[in-house]
């Protein structure tokens, strides 16, 4: 794997990607050292940032979303496969920068699936 973030860290948080996968903005959650040390802006999410083994499958979801311009947002469950096991996550994709003077981009929010269900339960 040719990832910028090495080691067992899991990737959770908010990213804005251009349509080629280049990181425009990132706000990672969890390990503060990872969040502080990782200057991800300008890096390609799929080849330099993502630490999970099945990144090609994730990229297909991203490209399918991009190829459906009438969809403003999409969410799906995904298993991020790491060397030490799979982590179920919920992924939100949303379109940004509809203004033509800015490049099109996609908001990508990756959250642990069990955090989503516990938060939903606390809102009842």
Steps between C-alpha positions, in 0.01 A plus 500: 500500500635844408316699765616826658354395835688193613422270785183370660308831503145484374373780279191682631389854445406760245677554170429707193632343180515628146370263234845341453520423873738780603440618856385863516411498872528247783396478862584157639359353820656283766875484540606863559856429385363367171265795459773753577783333307316414184510793260275339245410800284628443148542124551301242306257332738494170312875450451663699783252539786260206533643235731250223435572211263181517292543862392423405135149395604456830688618687191233324290233635740650848464510479119144362481384796705692742277349344186147567631489884502131516593573347840595770752595252770538132568576288804599139526643245741850380420751263661846657502732201487818556700779252557370439852137456394198672350344813648139572403445865415224723373604726213326818393578651160365846414559739212662834570598806304218522254624850415675479162792722608618224735598144407240235578566301813349233721469499877594160644410426861617166644364399841518174694170319449454428872539873578217576259259260668588615853451866405167423335387322815592797719290734288175316577 
